[in-house]
Amino acid sequence: MKEPDKSIDCAFPRIMVLAGEPSGDIHGAALIKNMLKLNANARVTGIGGPNMAAAGARLFYTIDRLSAMGATEVVLQFKYIKQAFNRFRDELRTEPPDLLILVDYPGFNLKAAAYAKKRYDFKILYYITPKVWAWNPGRLKTIKKNIDHAALIFPFEEKIYKKADIPCTYVGNPLVDYLGFQIQPGVKNKAAHHPLSIGLLPGSRRSEIDRLLVPMLKTALKIGQTFPDTRVYVSCAGSVSHEKISAMVSEYDPGGRFEVVQGHPGTIFERADLLIAASGTVTLEAALAQVPTIIIYKMQAVSFFLAKILVKVKYAGLANIITNSPVMPELIQHEATVDNIYRVSLEMIKDLPLISRKLGRVRKRLGPPGAPLRAARLALSLIRKQG
């Protein structure tokens, strides 16, 4: 039985935001900042990290133990996931919000939505929805049953959600606004002269580093033999050991031209003429910065077999999915060899300015900045409609 309706004072709305990963903490924080700009009297609680707390949310559980990567880690962290869910239920019981906002993290958030929808009458907004276009489209039924509105960040999602009869709004993509650096797109024309600059982005997970960094380094060394004085910048994510990356790099850097760059790869985007990057959100950021990029990825054979069965999209890279064209060449699994990466690199080096201009299509498809503000306006409008 649902909790009885309580009158909603729209001037002082209570909003709960649930994010379970560092990226969700960043997106949730931007959303919270904009909601508080629109209504300084809003009271925001939730699950998140330091960014959401700094933005003004009272956190009843923090994400430091929730950022699981893969099935094994989820099993090991089940204790903390259960703790978070119990705190969520307690918070609903003692102080139910006027609006619940879910940010990504679908395994947890879809269960939270189902629990809340069954027992309470407040509206539920999903911001950065599950990637049903890539795999597990069956989640659309769960979303339709338990979500009142979806705030979409990819333009192609709108057709999918409308077909499923789920109320939705394309608010734009938050990467256009932020994520550690200011994107200043511009066509570089350094390919005609030397030195050439190569950026290597091997990912942020240990398994990605182990499978991808050595082929990247060998390719960069080979490019350097073709183009003398080539500079190489190797990204080291905050979650990765700098010592490990440096040790691996030193084996392939006889001339001292490789530099390990810690933190967000925005500085690499500014320096590099060409990127070789692990498949992931960072490749979309590279597209927005209009840096020509080769996407590579390798995974365990069983995982790759299952992915081929379950994944329903033509491309791995978000830029390619958005434009429905291979604006970033992809070399996946057995195709991600040093010879193949080197061959594609040479082909791209011939036309870097043209490739950079083509990447401008990605930003055009995503639309103008302002996604967090548009999402905030949408969120507050749901409360007014409910009230």
C-alpha positions as CSV (number, residue, x, y, z in Angstrom):
1,M,0.0,0.0,0.0
2,K,1.3,3.4,-0.9
3,E,2.1,6.1,1.6
4,P,-0.7,8.7,1.8
5,D,-0.2,11.9,-0.3
6,K,1.3,14.9,1.5
7,S,0.8,18.4,0.3
8,I,3.8,19.7,-1.6
9,D,5.1,23.2,-1.0
10,C,6.7,24.0,-4.3
11,A,8.6,26.9,-2.8
12,F,10.5,24.5,-0.5
13,P,10.8,21.2,-2.5
14,R,12.5,18.1,-1.1
15,I,14.6,16.4,-3.7
16,M,16.5,13.1,-3.5
17,V,19.3,12.4,-5.9
18,L,20.8,8.9,-6.3
19,A,24.2,8.4,-8.0
20,G,26.5,5.4,-7.5
21,E,29.6,6.1,-9.4
22,P,32.2,9.0,-9.7
23,S,30.8,10.0,-13.1
24,G,27.3,10.1,-11.7
25,D,28.6,12.2,-8.8
26,I,29.9,14.8,-11.3
27,H,26.6,14.8,-13.3
28,G,24.5,14.8,-10.2
29,A,26.5,17.8,-8.8
30,A,26.0,19.9,-11.9
31,L,22.2,19.1,-11.8
32,I,22.0,20.0,-8.1
33,K,23.9,23.3,-8.6
34,N,21.4,24.3,-11.3
35,M,18.3,23.3,-9.3
36,L,19.5,25.4,-6.4
37,K,20.1,28.3,-8.8
38,L,16.5,28.0,-9.9
39,N,15.2,27.5,-6.4
40,A,17.6,28.3,-3.5
41,N,15.1,26.9,-1.0
42,A,15.2,23.3,-2.4
43,R,16.5,20.7,0.1
44,V,18.6,18.1,-1.6
45,T,19.5,14.7,-0.1
46,G,20.9,11.6,-1.6
47,I,23.6,9.1,-2.4
48,G,26.7,10.6,-4.0
49,G,30.3,11.7,-3.6
50,P,32.3,14.8,-2.8
51,N,31.0,16.7,-5.8
52,M,27.4,16.3,-4.9
53,A,28.2,17.2,-1.3
54,A,30.0,20.4,-2.4
55,A,27.0,21.3,-4.6
56,G,24.7,21.4,-1.6
57,A,23.4,17.9,-1.1
58,R,23.1,16.2,2.3
59,L,24.4,12.7,1.7
60,F,23.0,9.8,3.7
61,Y,25.4,7.4,2.0
62,T,28.6,8.0,0.0
63,I,29.7,6.2,-3.2
64,D,33.3,5.4,-2.2
65,R,32.3,1.7,-1.7
66,L,29.7,1.5,-4.5
67,S,31.8,2.0,-7.7
68,A,31.9,-1.6,-8.8
69,M,33.4,-2.7,-12.1
70,G,32.4,-6.1,-13.2
71,A,30.5,-9.0,-11.7
72,T,33.2,-10.1,-9.2
73,E,33.5,-6.7,-7.7
74,V,29.7,-6.4,-7.4
75,V,29.6,-9.6,-5.4
76,L,32.4,-8.5,-3.1
77,Q,30.7,-5.1,-2.6
78,F,27.2,-6.5,-2.1
79,K,27.4,-5.7,1.6
80,Y,27.8,-2.0,0.8
81,I,25.2,-2.0,-1.9
82,K,22.7,-3.5,0.6
83,Q,23.7,-0.9,3.2
84,A,23.1,1.9,0.7
85,F,19.7,0.5,-0.2
86,N,18.7,0.1,3.4
87,R,19.6,3.7,4.1
88,F,17.6,4.8,1.0
89,R,14.5,2.9,2.4
90,D,15.0,4.5,5.8
91,E,15.3,8.0,4.3
92,L,12.1,7.5,2.3
93,R,10.3,6.4,5.4
94,T,11.5,9.3,7.6
95,E,11.6,12.1,5.1
96,P,10.0,11.2,1.7
97,P,11.0,13.6,-1.1
98,D,8.8,15.5,-3.5
99,L,10.9,14.2,-6.3
100,L,13.4,11.3,-6.7
101,I,16.1,11.8,-9.3
102,L,18.1,8.8,-10.5
103,V,21.5,9.4,-12.2
104,D,22.9,6.5,-14.2
105,Y,23.9,3.4,-12.1
106,P,21.0,1.3,-13.4
107,G,21.5,-1.9,-11.4
108,F,20.8,0.0,-8.2
109,N,18.6,2.8,-9.4
110,L,16.0,0.7,-11.2
111,K,15.5,-1.3,-8.0
112,A,15.2,1.9,-6.1
113,A,12.6,3.2,-8.5
114,A,10.6,0.0,-8.3
115,Y,10.6,0.1,-4.5
116,A,9.6,3.8,-4.4
117,K,6.9,3.6,-7.1
118,K,5.2,0.8,-5.3
119,R,5.0,2.6,-1.9
120,Y,5.0,6.4,-2.6
121,D,3.3,8.9,-4.9
122,F,6.2,11.3,-5.6
123,K,7.5,11.7,-9.2
124,I,10.6,9.9,-10.4
125,L,13.0,11.3,-13.0
126,Y,15.8,9.4,-14.6
127,Y,18.8,11.5,-15.7
128,I,21.4,9.6,-17.8
129,T,19.3,6.6,-18.5
130,P,20.4,3.0,-19.0
131,K,22.0,2.3,-22.4
132,V,19.0,0.2,-23.6
133,W,20.1,1.0,-27.2
134,A,23.3,-1.0,-26.7
135,W,22.1,-4.0,-24.7
136,N,19.3,-5.2,-22.4
137,P,16.4,-3.4,-24.2
138,G,14.0,-5.3,-21.8
139,R,14.8,-2.6,-19.2
140,L,12.4,-0.3,-21.1
141,K,9.5,-2.2,-19.6
142,T,10.9,-1.6,-16.1
143,I,11.5,2.1,-16.9
144,K,8.0,2.5,-18.3
145,K,6.5,1.0,-15.2
146,N,8.5,2.9,-12.6
147,I,9.8,6.1,-14.1
148,D,7.6,9.2,-14.7
149,H,10.1,11.0,-17.0
150,A,13.4,10.3,-18.7
151,A,16.0,13.1,-19.2
152,L,18.0,11.8,-22.2
153,I,21.5,12.8,-23.1
154,F,21.8,11.3,-26.6
155,P,19.6,12.5,-29.4
156,F,19.0,9.0,-30.9
157,E,17.5,7.8,-27.5
158,E,14.4,10.0,-28.0
159,K,13.0,7.8,-30.8
160,I,13.5,4.6,-28.7
161,Y,11.8,6.1,-25.6
162,K,8.9,7.5,-27.6
163,K,8.3,4.2,-29.3
164,A,8.2,2.6,-25.9
165,D,5.6,5.2,-24.8
166,I,7.9,6.6,-22.0
167,P,7.6,10.3,-21.3
168,C,11.0,11.8,-22.2
169,T,12.9,14.9,-23.0
170,Y,16.3,15.3,-24.7
171,V,18.1,17.7,-22.5
172,G,21.5,17.6,-24.3
173,N,24.8,16.0,-23.3
174,P,26.5,17.3,-20.2
175,L,30.0,16.6,-21.7
176,V,29.5,19.6,-23.9
177,D,29.4,21.7,-20.7
178,Y,32.2,20.2,-18.5
179,L,34.2,17.2,-17.4
180,G,37.5,18.5,-16.1
181,F,38.4,20.8,-19.0
182,Q,37.0,23.4,-21.3
183,I,36.6,22.0,-24.8
184,Q,37.9,24.5,-27.3
185,P,37.3,22.7,-30.7
186,G,39.6,23.8,-33.5
187,V,41.1,22.2,-36.5
188,K,44.8,21.4,-36.0
189,N,47.1,21.5,-38.9
190,K,50.3,20.2,-37.4
191,A,50.4,17.0,-39.6
192,A,52.2,18.8,-42.4
193,H,55.3,19.3,-40.2
194,H,57.1,17.6,-37.3
195,P,57.2,16.9,-34.5
196,L,54.0,14.8,-34.4
197,S,52.2,14.4,-31.1
198,I,50.5,11.1,-30.2
199,G,48.2,10.6,-27.2
200,L,47.6,7.2,-25.6
201,L,44.5,6.7,-23.5
202,P,44.6,3.1,-22.2
203,G,41.6,3.4,-19.9
204,S,41.1,3.5,-16.1
205,R,40.7,-0.1,-15.2
206,R,43.5,-2.5,-14.5
207,S,42.3,-5.0,-17.1
208,E,42.3,-2.3,-19.7
209,I,45.8,-1.2,-18.9
210,D,47.0,-4.8,-19.0
211,R,45.5,-5.5,-22.4
212,L,45.8,-2.2,-24.2
213,L,48.8,-0.2,-23.0
214,V,51.6,-2.4,-24.4
215,P,50.1,-2.5,-28.0
216,M,49.6,1.3,-27.7
217,L,53.2,1.8,-26.7
218,K,54.6,-0.5,-29.4
219,T,52.5,1.3,-32.0
220,A,53.7,4.8,-30.8
221,L,57.3,3.5,-30.9
222,K,56.8,2.4,-34.5
223,I,55.2,5.7,-35.4
224,G,58.2,7.4,-33.9
225,Q,60.5,5.4,-36.1
226,T,58.6,6.6,-39.2
227,F,58.2,10.2,-37.9
228,P,61.4,11.2,-36.0
229,D,61.0,13.4,-32.9
230,T,57.4,12.2,-32.3
231,R,56.1,13.2,-28.9
232,V,54.0,10.7,-27.0
233,Y,51.7,11.5,-24.1
234,V,50.4,8.6,-22.0
235,S,47.2,9.2,-19.9
236,C,47.3,7.9,-16.3
237,A,43.8,8.0,-14.8
238,G,43.4,8.8,-11.1
239,S,42.4,5.2,-10.3
240,V,45.6,3.8,-11.9
241,S,49.0,3.5,-10.3
242,H,51.4,6.1,-11.7
243,E,54.3,3.9,-10.9
244,K,52.9,1.0,-12.9
245,I,52.2,3.2,-15.9
246,S,55.6,4.8,-15.7
247,A,57.4,1.5,-15.4
248,M,55.6,0.1,-18.5
249,V,56.3,3.3,-20.5
250,S,60.0,3.3,-19.7
251,E,60.4,0.0,-21.4
252,Y,59.4,1.5,-24.7
253,D,60.9,5.0,-24.4
254,P,64.6,4.8,-25.3
255,G,64.7,8.4,-26.4
256,G,62.8,10.0,-23.5
257,R,60.0,11.3,-25.7
258,F,57.2,9.6,-23.8
259,E,55.5,11.6,-21.0
260,V,53.0,10.2,-18.5
261,V,50.1,12.7,-17.8
262,Q,48.0,12.2,-14.7
263,G,44.4,13.1,-14.2
264,H,41.8,14.0,-16.8
265,P,43.2,13.8,-20.4
266,G,42.1,17.3,-21.3
267,T,45.7,18.4,-21.5
268,I,46.5,15.6,-23.8
269,F,43.6,16.7,-26.1
270,E,45.2,20.1,-26.3
271,R,48.7,18.7,-27.3
272,A,47.9,15.6,-29.4
273,D,47.4,15.5,-33.2
274,L,46.2,11.8,-32.9
275,L,44.8,9.7,-30.1
276,I,44.8,6.0,-29.6
277,A,42.2,5.4,-27.0
278,A,40.3,2.6,-25.2
279,S,36.6,2.5,-26.0
280,G,34.6,4.6,-23.5
281,T,33.2,8.0,-22.6
282,V,36.7,9.5,-23.1
283,T,36.4,9.0,-26.8
284,L,33.3,11.1,-26.9
285,E,35.2,13.8,-25.1
286,A,37.9,13.5,-27.7
287,A,35.3,13.9,-30.4
288,L,34.0,17.1,-28.8
289,A,37.5,18.4,-28.7
290,Q,37.8,17.4,-32.4
291,V,41.0,15.3,-31.9
292,P,41.3,12.5,-34.5
293,T,41.1,9.2,-32.6
294,I,41.5,5.5,-33.1
295,I,39.4,3.4,-30.8
296,I,40.7,0.0,-29.7
297,Y,39.5,-2.5,-27.2
298,K,40.3,-6.1,-26.0
299,M,38.5,-8.2,-23.5
300,Q,38.5,-11.8,-22.4
301,A,37.3,-14.3,-25.1
302,V,34.2,-15.3,-23.2
303,S,33.2,-11.7,-22.5
304,F,33.7,-10.8,-26.2
305,F,31.6,-13.8,-27.2
306,L,28.8,-12.7,-24.9
307,A,29.1,-9.1,-26.0
308,K,28.7,-10.0,-29.7
309,I,25.4,-11.8,-28.7
310,L,24.0,-9.1,-26.4
311,V,25.2,-5.8,-27.8
312,K,22.8,-4.4,-30.4
313,V,24.8,-1.5,-31.8
314,K,26.8,-1.3,-35.0
315,Y,29.7,0.6,-33.4
316,A,31.5,0.6,-30.1
317,G,32.4,4.3,-30.0
318,L,29.8,6.9,-28.9
319,A,30.9,9.4,-31.6
320,N,30.3,6.7,-34.3
321,I,26.9,5.8,-32.8
322,I,25.9,9.4,-32.6
323,T,26.8,10.2,-36.2
324,N,26.0,6.6,-37.5
325,S,29.3,6.7,-39.3
326,P,32.9,5.6,-38.5
327,V,34.3,9.1,-37.7
328,M,36.7,7.3,-35.3
329,P,38.1,4.0,-36.7
330,E,37.5,1.0,-34.4
331,L,39.9,-1.9,-33.9
332,I,38.2,-4.4,-31.5
333,Q,39.6,-7.6,-30.1
334,H,41.7,-9.6,-32.6
335,E,41.8,-6.6,-34.9
336,A,43.6,-4.5,-32.3
337,T,47.1,-5.5,-33.3
338,V,50.2,-3.3,-33.4
339,D,50.4,-3.7,-37.2
340,N,46.7,-2.7,-37.7
341,I,46.9,0.3,-35.3
342,Y,50.1,1.5,-37.0
343,R,48.5,1.1,-40.5
344,V,45.4,3.1,-39.5
345,S,47.5,5.7,-37.8
346,L,49.5,6.3,-41.0
347,E,46.3,6.6,-43.0
348,M,44.9,9.2,-40.5
349,I,48.1,11.2,-40.2
350,K,47.8,12.1,-43.9
351,D,44.4,13.8,-43.3
352,L,44.3,15.0,-39.7
353,P,42.7,18.4,-40.5
354,L,39.9,16.8,-42.5
355,I,39.2,14.2,-39.9
356,S,39.1,16.9,-37.2
357,R,36.5,18.8,-39.2
358,K,34.4,15.7,-39.6
359,L,34.4,15.3,-35.8
360,G,32.6,18.6,-35.6
361,R,29.5,16.7,-36.6
362,V,29.4,15.1,-33.2
363,R,29.0,18.4,-31.3
364,K,26.4,19.6,-33.8
365,R,24.3,16.4,-33.2
366,L,24.5,16.8,-29.4
367,G,23.4,20.4,-29.5
368,P,24.3,23.5,-27.5
369,P,25.6,23.5,-23.9
370,G,23.2,23.7,-21.0
371,A,22.2,20.1,-20.4
372,P,22.4,20.3,-16.6
373,L,20.3,23.5,-16.5
374,R,17.6,22.0,-18.9
375,A,17.5,18.9,-16.7
376,A,17.1,21.1,-13.6
377,R,14.2,23.0,-15.1
378,L,12.6,19.7,-16.1
379,A,13.0,18.3,-12.6
380,L,11.4,21.3,-10.9
381,S,8.6,21.3,-13.4
382,L,7.7,17.7,-12.4
383,I,7.3,18.8,-8.8
384,R,5.0,21.7,-9.9
385,K,2.9,19.3,-12.0
386,Q,2.6,16.9,-9.1
387,G,1.7,19.7,-6.7
